[in-house]
Amino acid sequence: MLIAEITDTHLMDGGIPAYDTIDTRSFLEAAVDKLASLTPRPDALLVAGDVSEDGTIGSYRIFRECVGRLGIPVYVVPGNHDARENMRSAFAPDGYMPALGHLDYVAEIGPLTLIALDTLVEGEVHGEIAPERRDWLEAALHAVRDRPAIVMLHHPPFATGTKMDEIGCRDGDALEAVIRRFENVEIVLAGHFHRSVHRRWAGTAANICSSTAHQMGLDLAHVPGFKVFMEPPQIQLLHWHAETGLAVHQVPVGDFECVHESG
């Protein structure tokens, strides 16, 4: 099975550029073109939040139009720029989101189980998950303890050593305590930081996917302020095989020349 992942598309109503300069719609369309060109084609698409920049119904409509031509199931979680109720309404036809409350859900993707967590605190940049929802996560993981599972949320619950850690998920230690109890968690996926980051966490692999558009500057010195750079956008591919487990491939978006071929 091949699962694609993107994050932080930051679409605006009417396709208006984010920050008045970043044509996030064109960047998303380029990422979809890349996914459509792959052989084999992905079986599903995961989206780790900040689908929208302005939280509007129009921005979610643009997203659905762009990714709809892939013809595969799409699973999203909200990020800090998303609006929970507008997202719920926009993705209700897909049937996996709860009708009320936070947008936590479980979805079966072939042999894998996706457990999606809503870390949105509306009006804030950081993320949180209340104790009762950590209980829900534990119950959800226990119910699928015999199947390989992927946990996806927007705000990284683990440290990366960068300044962006200041605006991650504030319940990281509590989430780690839950996830560490389940050996069937193959990977924890996040977005939000607009950089590719990989580490060992909670007894499993943890991963942050780069944005399909702009990236945050690499800041290991924690200097004041945040800087946005137009570094190459990326998608991720999660390749699952029952015998070898899960492998994550980072794929830059764009057309690149083959300069040598053998065999």
Protein Blocks (a to p, Z undefined) as FASTA:
>chain_A
ZZdddehklpaehhiaehhlacfklmmmmmmmmmmmpccddfbdcdeejkbfnlpaklmm
mmmmmmmmnopacdddddfkbcfklmmmmmmmnopacfehjddddddehjbccddddfbd
ghiabdcddfklmmmmmmmmmmmmmbccddddfbdcbdehiaklmmmcfklmmmmmmmmm
pmklmbdcdehkopacdddeehiacdddddfkbccdddfkopghjddddddcdddddddd
fklopadddddedddddfbdeZZ
